[in-house]
């Protein structure tokens, strides 16, 4: 990977003993010298000192400062920029390192929006993707679900990092979240927190010489695991490849660039652009590939494919290296930097630039449209309501708990009982839910599912010349 970047430097200045800070660049220095900026900074300091000295109760200035920091970032209207407490910083480091404690969800705060009547709609927390083999994954939480409450507390008035803090806790402790699926159906899901180890790559062979590569997240270990998977495919004499990025919430920019570099001999992978010239970066492939350019490839994406996975998919699509199957991606195309604050225990995360695919397209809040759109059958309103009741009743997890390895006859009888109790749900959906529940509790679950996975079925047909 070759990266072209202008050298940069920043200085952090503390403008009052407890309160105002600024990140200085040539542009920022010019702003500080502006009369309006100076007046506003003086006003901020005045308000801070007035509240500190005159509020009815004595208050810790650090509490005031933390509230002010939060307000600065909330005013941006950007869910990816935020003030971070000391615990937030520690948790962020755990996540990017590939291990942390919690329930196993990647989440994002909904963008503020207006309803049909022009009023502000509630802004909850959206599930970007569950992490495989975690409590949330085994409970059946899906990309696109809304977390409207945590332990009965609404997430509407909470920033993203506050929700993350509430979801994390001691291993083995319980937390109940309220999920909204569809426009109006909500149900509670009890979860037991666990030590979350983020998986990164899984691989297997599909009949017909098709390599199946699932990239779960882009971590510091992804490129190494990809190289191991490719060696496995070579040993199996694979003739084509499916790369599955569905429900991949992203990860590290450097990790996805290094991973994509395995597929390209040269040329652009991704670029970032900002109003600061120091943040304008170009990432190009280095000579040499592990996967021949002549090898047919399909990349699978969905609405849970975000950030780094969109960089990978965008490079594959724009450069004609692979065909994209599935549904439109999430649309998270911005790049954040994390900084610690001097003389304080916290820090902040700030959007510094947006990334662009090789064709010069920004997918932020837009997403990447696949070459071939394939959707799973949509649920009717009646099915959504019935599914919410079924999930909250937890009948399927209880069935698996009562009989860890049910026979096909037992599964058939159980599905018939469910069909009678929840007539609004198609039998195929019920069978798939039972299958998924069984799979979630396997110590070594199958890497792919050709029986129910429609998108994967179509990708196999395409690579086999049957579509």
Protein Blocks (a to p, Z undefined) as FASTA:
>chain_A
ZZdddddddddddfbfklcgcdddfklmmmmmpmklmmmmmmmmmmmmmmmmmgmbdcdf
klmmmmmmmmmmmmnopakbccddfklmmmmmmmmnopacdehpacddddddddfkopac
ddddddfbacehifklmnopaehiacfbgghiafklpcfklmmmmmgccehiacddddde
djkbccddddddddddddfbdcdddehiiacdddfbdcfklmmmmmmmmmmmmmnopabd
cddfehiabiafklmmmmmmmmpggdjfbdcddfbfklpccddddehifbdfklccdddd
dfkbghjlmmmmmmmmmnopacceddddehpabdcdddddehiabdcdddfbdcddfkop
afehnbpadfbdcddddddfklmmmmmmmmmnommmmmmmmmmbacfklmmmmmmmmmmm
mmmbcfklmmmmmmmmmmmmpfbdcfbdfklmmmlmmmmmmmnopZZ
